[in-house]
Amino acid sequence: RHEMDLFLDLYMRGFGYAYNPESNALLRPWYDLPDWHLYLATVDGRPAGAAQLTTTDGIGYMAAGATLEEARGRGVQKALLYHRIADAARAGCELLMGQCDFGTISHRNQETCGLRTAYVKSVWAIPGGPQAHD
């Protein structure tokens, strides 16, 4: 379980979240789910990022990838993308999807790795009001 603890730590910190036992408890079952693949990345031998891929019935979904702030700009995200793309192909996926905010570095990296924008989702909010999430 040490690898899962490291994955959760990298995942949460990469997305800017502090350690949270409740969130970690909710995410821990990912480790045992069939067709779920969890990835750890290192830079110079030090933990740098984490990502996941699900593959089911010929469809792959790169659900998330996170890079620690101190490791950004070192190719971690692209390496995780390329590795998951290759694993999805080996798993026989004919369709591979990911998601990110439009126009971000993540968006550019996904397109650099061969993915193309299929659609853009707009989220509308009233300035100063509650933000809607789905």
Residue, then its C-alpha position, 0 to 999 in steps of 0.5 A: r500500500h506504500e505505492m498507493d499512499l505515494f500516489l494519493d499524496l502526489y495526486m492531492r498535492g499536484f492538484g493543490y489540495a492538502y492531505n485529507p483523510e476523508s478524500n484519501a479514503l474515497l480515492r483509495p479503492w482506485y487501487d483495486l478496481p479492474d481496468w484502472h491503471l495508476y501511474l507515478a512519475t519521477v524527476d531525478g529520482r524524486p516523486a513528481g506526478a501521478a495520473q490514472l487511466t481507465t480502460t473498458d470495452g475499447i474505451g480509454y479515459m485519462a481521468a486525471g494527471a497531476t504534477l507537483e508544482e516544483a516539478r512543472g516544466r520538466g515534461v512530467q505531464k507529457a510523459l504521463l500522457y504518452h505512457r497512458i496513450a501507449d497503454a490504452a493502445r496496448a489494451g485495445c482501446e479504439l477511443l481515448m479521452g481526457q479532459c482539461d480546461f481549454g487553452t491551458i498548458s494541459h490542453r496544449n500538452q494533450e494536443t501535442c500528444g495527439l489528442r484533439t478537442a472534441y468539444v468545449k464545455s462552458v460553465w457560467a456563474i454570476p460574479g460574486g455568487p455561488q458557482a455551479h458545478d456538475 
